[in-house]
């Protein structure tokens, strides 16, 4: 795949605090890359560096082979930030028309409005839109130029379930048409559904870079749920158990080998009931990954 954006050993500090610590990362055409991590992990700084709003203290960031601050690079990019203002008095159509004029090969305004789910709101002033409608307008402004790189920072915040699902479909279509998509989100379901690849940042470093299924398989293992009278220390000592959540008789175990752990569990508690085994969720896999990283540090 063509490399659209690249970080090589990039570090960034603010007020003496290291926010990014020597990260190397590629953003590739035709791929949705989800950037995940806790608050303060360095996600927003990574987006700021790629979009040319920040410069690295060390290392190198390229966008289309250029410095990201260069107009030639930025002209090929569409950005939807987590929070951004809109001129209250301009209408939806006026704003999309104005933004489209900055690109060499923009979509038709009507097409952009339809993709963003803003049909029927063309004549409404931005200041009269609901919060969810304003998010859809921000998305329209990001995609109107048919960008080669689409950067989406928490794009579905404030959207209802139906609008969120509709946006997922259009983002997937952007990637399938060849655009590189960089997505930051707190909705792990969103990352799991959309991303070809998940990059996890913790304390300024990349701790995982793989497809969602790969992260769940290599880090998450399986989840065993049951009702048992075994204590939490006893459960934690069973073979293959990574973590235990225990409340009364209900227990949830994150395990590396479901068969081995289940056999040991049944042998230790003959009265055990309600045993179920399922693949670990992305949330469980990331929680375990964070725990393992903290222990290694």
VOGU-3710 file (C-alpha; in Angstrom, 3 decimals, decimal comma):
1> xxxxxxxxxx> 0,000/0,000/0,000  1,108/3,558/-0,681  2,417/5,395/2,381  0,544/8,683/2,818  1,926/9,801/6,191  4,998/8,691/8,091  6,473/9,263/11,561  10,130/8,347/12,094  11,380/8,405/15,687  9,153/11,355/16,578
11> xxxxxxxxxx> 9,237/12,903/20,057  7,317/15,870/21,417  7,351/17,620/24,792  5,093/20,228/26,346  6,345/22,105/29,403  9,054/19,533/30,013  6,566/16,635/29,878  7,215/14,036/27,166  3,964/13,482/25,249  5,414/11,375/22,417
21> xxxxxxxxxx> 8,538/9,341/22,915  10,202/8,253/19,662  7,189/6,875/17,809  7,424/5,453/14,285  4,200/4,982/12,352  2,925/4,710/8,783  -0,497/5,824/7,534  -1,367/3,987/4,327  -3,777/4,615/1,438  -6,958/2,560/1,356
31> xxxxxxxxxx> -6,730/1,725/5,064  -8,591/2,893/8,164  -6,109/3,268/11,021  -7,670/3,699/14,462  -5,484/5,465/17,022  -6,481/4,373/20,536  -5,225/5,093/24,023  -6,214/6,717/27,311  -6,543/10,481/27,725  -3,102/12,048/27,691
41> xxxxxxxxxx> -1,541/9,132/25,788  -0,501/11,344/22,851  -3,298/10,805/20,313  -4,182/14,478/19,842  -0,510/15,399/19,563  -0,052/12,737/16,882  -2,966/14,211/14,921  -1,553/17,723/15,365  1,830/16,656/13,983  0,347/14,865/10,981
51> xxxxxxxxxx> -1,868/17,815/10,076  0,992/20,331/10,366  -0,436/22,219/13,336  2,499/21,070/15,497  6,159/20,369/14,766  8,219/17,563/16,334  11,029/18,236/18,789  12,987/15,379/17,215  12,413/12,850/14,469  10,609/13,449/11,199
61> xxxxxxxxxx> 6,987/13,624/10,027  6,149/13,384/6,311  2,800/13,911/4,615  2,734/12,904/0,949  6,534/13,108/1,099  6,408/16,735/2,247  6,508/18,686/5,498  2,878/18,515/6,756  2,764/22,313/7,066  3,316/22,733/3,302
71> xxxxxxxxxx> 0,182/23,926/1,452  0,669/21,243/-1,220  0,406/18,548/1,446  -2,449/20,109/3,395  -4,494/20,602/0,203  -4,830/16,821/-0,076  -6,188/16,388/3,431  -9,610/16,670/5,064  -9,825/17,100/8,830  -12,680/16,733/11,318
81> xxxxxxxxxx> -11,495/17,851/14,738  -13,074/16,905/18,043  -14,147/20,501/18,598  -14,232/23,315/16,056  -16,370/26,385/15,627  -18,742/27,184/12,776  -19,883/30,625/11,567  -23,374/30,875/13,041  -24,961/32,911/10,255  -23,798/30,914/7,205
91> xxxxxxxxxx> -26,039/28,120/5,971  -25,064/24,499/5,463  -24,913/24,955/1,689  -22,876/28,149/1,971  -20,314/26,536/4,268  -19,927/23,414/2,123  -19,640/25,575/-1,020  -17,023/27,793/0,616  -14,957/24,846/1,875  -15,199/23,049/-1,462
101> xxxxxxxxxx> -13,627/26,044/-3,155  -10,296/25,355/-1,426  -9,849/22,035/-3,262  -8,833/21,274/-6,839  -11,361/18,469/-7,430  -14,185/18,837/-4,917  -17,333/16,805/-4,874  -20,544/18,340/-6,049  -22,026/20,247/-3,117  -25,269/18,276/-3,283
111> xxxxxxxxxx> -23,330/14,995/-3,160  -21,375/16,092/-0,094  -24,556/17,158/1,683  -26,217/13,815/0,895  -23,243/11,733/2,062  -23,143/13,633/5,366  -26,872/13,094/5,940  -27,736/16,794/5,741  -30,460/16,616/3,090  -33,223/19,072/3,916
121> xxxxxxxxxx> -30,923/21,239/6,036  -29,150/23,056/3,192  -30,723/26,439/3,969  -30,427/26,225/7,745  -27,841/28,446/9,449  -25,077/26,559/11,245  -26,009/28,279/14,505  -29,504/26,765/14,288  -28,302/23,177/13,944  -28,425/20,655/16,774
131> xxxxxxxxxx> -25,184/19,280/18,162  -25,456/16,093/16,108  -26,273/18,056/12,948  -23,232/20,256/13,509  -21,047/17,137/13,775  -22,452/15,961/10,440  -21,644/19,369/8,965  -18,058/19,106/10,244  -17,868/15,744/8,495  -19,202/17,273/5,265
141> xxxxxxxxxx> -16,486/19,938/5,389  -13,848/17,227/5,877  -14,909/15,099/2,886  -16,034/17,767/0,397  -12,621/17,927/-1,328  -12,337/14,156/-1,877  -9,162/14,161/0,238  -6,412/11,561/-0,084  -6,084/11,642/3,714  -9,113/11,929/5,995
151> xxxxxxxxxx> -8,354/12,680/9,652  -11,286/12,101/12,003  -10,843/13,053/15,662  -13,726/11,560/17,700  -16,091/11,932/14,713  -19,244/10,393/16,184  -19,339/12,220/19,514  -22,850/13,625/19,888  -24,381/11,451/17,157  -27,267/9,088/17,780
161> xxxxxxxxxx> -26,962/5,389/16,987  -28,426/5,615/13,478  -26,263/8,610/12,509  -23,168/6,899/13,908  -23,793/3,779/11,829  -24,401/5,863/8,723  -21,126/7,711/9,208  -19,303/4,391/9,636  -20,576/3,328/6,215  -19,367/6,490/4,522
171> xxxxxxxxxx> -15,953/6,332/6,220  -15,530/2,760/5,007  -16,475/3,899/1,495  -13,804/6,628/1,640  -11,136/4,048/2,469  -12,413/1,586/-0,132  -12,084/4,330/-2,751  -8,388/4,700/-1,878  -8,236/7,376/0,817  -6,131/6,928/3,924
181> xxxxxxxxxx> -8,223/7,393/7,080  -6,818/8,159/10,526  -9,468/7,781/13,221  -9,306/8,560/16,928  -12,234/7,384/19,016  -13,256/6,454/22,537  -15,871/4,052/21,127  -14,092/0,703/20,924  -17,059/-0,761/19,037  -16,389/1,903/16,404
191> xxxxxxxxxx> -12,713/1,001/16,100  -13,529/-2,703/15,938  -16,146/-2,175/13,222  -14,236/0,289/11,061  -10,496/-0,174/11,412  -8,266/-2,295/9,234  -5,575/-1,609/11,789  -5,446/-0,436/15,394  -2,504/1,477/16,829  -2,490/1,730/20,627
201> xxxxxxxxxx> -0,548/4,531/22,319  0,224/4,591/26,035  2,467/7,115/27,786  3,704/8,455/24,459  4,761/5,114/23,007  3,140/2,690/20,573  2,428/-0,526/22,458  0,425/-2,361/19,770  -0,057/-2,113/15,997  -2,198/-4,827/14,415
211> xxxxxxxxxx> -5,573/-5,663/12,921  -8,405/-5,751/15,501  -8,576/-9,533/15,287  -4,813/-9,780/15,774  -4,874/-7,647/18,911  -7,736/-9,660/20,374  -6,082/-12,968/19,522  -2,563/-12,145/20,712  -3,429/-10,144/23,812  -7,015/-10,854/24,732
221> xxxxxxxxxx> -7,365/-14,618/24,597  -10,842/-15,676/25,760  -13,355/-14,718/28,420  -14,848/-17,228/30,853  -17,946/-16,226/32,815  -19,440/-18,367/35,560  -20,955/-18,514/39,023  -18,539/-19,953/41,552  -17,777/-19,900/45,270  -14,023/-19,828/44,613
231> xxxxxxxxxx> -12,314/-16,717/45,953  -10,668/-14,153/43,708  -7,105/-15,206/44,731  -7,988/-18,837/43,974  -9,367/-17,892/40,548  -6,329/-15,751/39,769  -4,034/-18,695/40,545  -5,674/-21,009/37,980  -3,555/-21,786/34,891  -3,820/-19,321/32,024
241> xxxxxxxxxx> -5,775/-16,674/33,946  -4,693/-13,112/33,079  -7,226/-11,169/35,122  -10,296/-11,695/37,310  -13,401/-9,607/37,917  -15,335/-11,030/40,855  -18,619/-9,892/42,405  -20,374/-12,246/44,791  -20,723/-15,583/43,016  -20,347/-14,047/39,530
251> xxxxxxxxxx> -16,853/-14,158/38,058  -15,327/-13,049/34,739  -11,902/-14,433/33,844  -9,706/-13,239/30,986  -7,609/-16,261/29,982  -4,948/-17,220/27,450  -6,120/-20,817/26,910  -9,841/-21,300/27,471  -9,769/-25,107/27,464  -6,994/-25,388/30,049
261> xxxxxxxxxx> -8,487/-22,745/32,335  -12,009/-24,161/32,072  -10,851/-27,681/32,985  -8,965/-26,344/36,010  -11,963/-24,273/37,030  -14,365/-27,221/36,843  -11,960/-29,425/38,794  -11,585/-26,813/41,536  -15,314/-26,173/41,939  -17,634/-29,111/41,291
271> xxxxxxxxxx> -20,644/-26,900/42,118  -19,789/-24,295/39,472  -22,736/-23,136/37,303  -23,554/-20,867/34,337  -20,211/-21,434/32,603  -19,820/-19,609/29,275  -16,736/-19,102/27,104  -16,423/-16,395/24,453  -13,752/-14,571/22,497  -12,344/-11,600/24,378
281> xxxxxxxxxx> -13,705/-8,230/23,317  -11,463/-5,457/22,070  -12,098/-3,602/25,330  -10,899/-6,597/27,367  -7,871/-7,064/25,122  -6,827/-3,419/25,426  -7,334/-3,424/29,195  -5,108/-6,460/29,489  -2,538/-4,922/27,151  -2,404/-1,782/29,316
291> xxxxxxx> -1,987/-3,888/32,451  0,832/-5,900/30,872  2,574/-2,717/29,749  2,428/-1,205/33,234  3,858/-4,397/34,758  6,693/-4,453/32,203  7,570/-0,852/33,005
//
